[in-house]
Amino acid sequence: MWILGNSSDDRGTQLEVLTADLLTAMEYTNIVKNRVGPGGEEIDITAEYTRQTFAGSHTQKLMCECKAYKTRVDINHWL
């Protein structure tokens, strides 16, 4: 996928919006972009997914760090 933009900040913002839209389509809730925690660390996106089980409901939390690199990212970088 190619993210086009005028700057790396612009591309990063577009990727965050796209990720939030995908999570919404996948029925995630409580989606928050650019959450700043104690100590100043920033998490690009947090969200929750709640599913029903036999024992009640279970909520799974998700944190995303969005990066828009110019080149393809290899598996070593992912790890």
Secondary structure by P-SEA (a helix, b strand, c coil): cccccccaaaaaaaaaaaaaaaaaaaccccccccccccccccccccbbbbbbccccbbbbbbbbbbbbccccccccccc
